[in-house]
Amino acid sequence: TDPGDAMMVQTIIGIARNFGFEIIAEGVEEEGQILALIELGCEMYQGYFFSPPVPLDEFEKLICEWQNNSSIPKRFQQSKSDR
């Protein structure tokens, strides 16, 4: 919500893109943060909005479920045209 923060994130994303890096936003806790990151061009995120830290075996189970689209909330599923 802070314009200065948004400008800083936009600058970091721009620098990373110019160097050919992929960008992963950490610490995402709210849907509004994801929407702002999408608007700024960030396509990957992690944080408590998705899941708290979990043990490796639970993480692997979550990944398998997500790959089968069985537990990804519809708002996070992308159509092939969005990818």
Helices and strands as residue ranges (DSSP letters): H 3-18, E 24-25, H 31-40, E 44-45, H 56-67, G 74-76
